[in-house]
Amino acid sequence: MGIITDIRNALSFIYRGEFKEAIFRLRVYFSAIDFSYASIQTLGLSAERSHDYRHSGGIHLEKVLNSFKITTQDAIIDFGAGKGGALVTFSKFPFHTITGVELLPELATIAEHNFKLLGITNVSIVICDAAEYLDLESYNYFYFYSPFPQSVMSAVITNITNSLTKNPRTVRLIYCNPEFTDMIENQSPFYRTDIFHHHQLDLPIFIYTNQP
Ligand SMILES: C[S@@+](CC[C@H](N)C(=O)[O-])C[C@H]1O[C@@H](n2cnc3c(N)ncnc32)[C@H](O)[C@@H]1O
């Protein structure tokens, strides 16, 4: 079933004329690069703090990033970085800092192995609970792909908001599979400016900012 899905995905990219993505997927498929799904049960995670691992990197996320003019002044965090799928996509842009925050050291080790196989050297991973990561002042992009339940998400949004007091700046949240929009829209300074669609995952990606 997995093989059929992977081949079907690669063929659908070829069909849509997205050859680079199809080649990348085939390369991942035939190499030791690992972006495979892992449930919280397999990972030994608690449903109170975490969601499953699955990845959102690739051409659909790249299209979102293309809509911003990313420069060497920009820095991004992927909260719940897992095996690094989204970080691989971010590494193609000229961010001066790209950081993944991941709870599980095992997933961070797999991510680092994936980066090595892909020749990626401009990404680093911090191992900790996202709610405890407070070194946020130098970042202006924050990415979330459904990484954790509302209590953790709410703490991270509060941390980002507090970082705006320490270093006032314009920031963007890129939120794939936005489950907790009410919390963001009613309890934070962020408002929605755009909606994209991740066609492969068939999920919306909401963009939020704090300043016009
Ligand atoms: C849906 S995956 C997203 C992976 C990656 N961001 C991407 O888009 O390709 C969610 C990840 O969040 C991690 N995670 C779950 N709870 C966390 C927490 N409280 N703090 C940090 N990471 C967490 C999981 O281990 C998993 O790797």
The ligand as an SDF file (V2000), in Angstrom:
LIG
                    3D

 27 29  0  0  0  0  0  0  0  0999 V2000
    2.9880   16.6810   12.3070 C   0  0  0  0  0  0  0  0  0  0  0  0
    4.7240   16.5590   12.7090 S   0  0  0  0  0  0  0  0  0  0  0  0
    5.3740   17.9500   11.8030 C   0  0  0  0  0  0  0  0  0  0  0  0
    6.7630   17.7010   11.2360 C   0  0  0  0  0  0  0  0  0  0  0  0
    7.3800   18.8470   10.4720 C   0  0  0  0  0  0  0  0  0  0  0  0
    7.1150   20.1260   11.0860 N   0  0  0  0  0  0  0  0  0  0  0  0
    6.8730   18.9150    9.0330 C   0  0  0  0  0  0  0  0  0  0  0  0
    5.9740   19.7030    8.7710 O   0  0  0  0  0  0  0  0  0  0  0  0
    7.3740   18.1790    8.1820 O   0  0  0  0  0  0  0  0  0  0  0  0
    4.6840   17.0880   14.4180 C   0  0  0  0  0  0  0  0  0  0  0  0
    6.0030   16.9520   15.1560 C   0  0  0  0  0  0  0  0  0  0  0  0
    5.8860   17.6460   16.3940 O   0  0  0  0  0  0  0  0  0  0  0  0
    6.6350   16.9610   17.3820 C   0  0  0  0  0  0  0  0  0  0  0  0
    6.1130   17.3550   18.6990 N   0  0  0  0  0  0  0  0  0  0  0  0
    4.9850   16.8890   19.2820 C   0  0  0  0  0  0  0  0  0  0  0  0
    4.8050   17.4750   20.4750 N   0  0  0  0  0  0  0  0  0  0  0  0
    5.8240   18.3480   20.6600 C   0  0  0  0  0  0  0  0  0  0  0  0
    6.1710   19.2530   21.6940 C   0  0  0  0  0  0  0  0  0  0  0  0
    5.3850   19.3890   22.7780 N   0  0  0  0  0  0  0  0  0  0  0  0
    7.2980   19.9850   21.5420 N   0  0  0  0  0  0  0  0  0  0  0  0
    8.0780   19.8590   20.4390 C   0  0  0  0  0  0  0  0  0  0  0  0
    7.7880   19.0080   19.4210 N   0  0  0  0  0  0  0  0  0  0  0  0
    6.6790   18.2590   19.5250 C   0  0  0  0  0  0  0  0  0  0  0  0
    6.3680   15.4880   17.0440 C   0  0  0  0  0  0  0  0  0  0  0  0
    7.3570   14.6560   17.6420 O   0  0  0  0  0  0  0  0  0  0  0  0
    6.4200   15.5380   15.5190 C   0  0  0  0  0  0  0  0  0  0  0  0
    7.7340   15.3140   15.0780 O   0  0  0  0  0  0  0  0  0  0  0  0
  1  2  1  0
  2  3  1  0
  2 10  1  0
  3  4  1  0
  4  5  1  0
  5  6  1  0
  5  7  1  0
  7  8  2  0
  7  9  1  0
 10 11  1  0
 11 12  1  0
 11 26  1  0
 12 13  1  0
 13 14  1  0
 13 24  1  0
 14 15  1  0
 14 23  1  0
 15 16  2  0
 16 17  1  0
 17 18  1  0
 17 23  2  0
 18 19  1  0
 18 20  2  0
 20 21  1  0
 21 22  2  0
 22 23  1  0
 24 25  1  0
 24 26  1  0
 26 27  1  0
M  CHG  2   2   1   9  -1
M  END
$$$$
